[in-house]
Amino acid sequence: MILSFIIGAVVSVMLLILKIKKKTDNIAFGPFISLATLIYIFYGDLLIKFYIY
């Protein structure tokens, strides 16, 4: 879940900096959860090892 927050925050900040979205616009969180799930499926062991050590 933490990964989806990080991905969502980075993408949201980039959208705000590039003026693609405004502060008042909604940004869907579902795609970030899906992307984080795929990353965990393919690289979960590596991420857990990195997190522990």
TAJO-V70967 format. One record per pair of residues at least 6 apart in sequence whose C-alpha atoms are under 6 Angstrom apart, sorted by the first residue. I is the first residue (numbers start at 1). J is the second residue. Records with the same first field share a line. If there is no record, write none. Layout:
I: J  J
This chain:
3: 36
4: 32  33  36
8: 32
15: 21
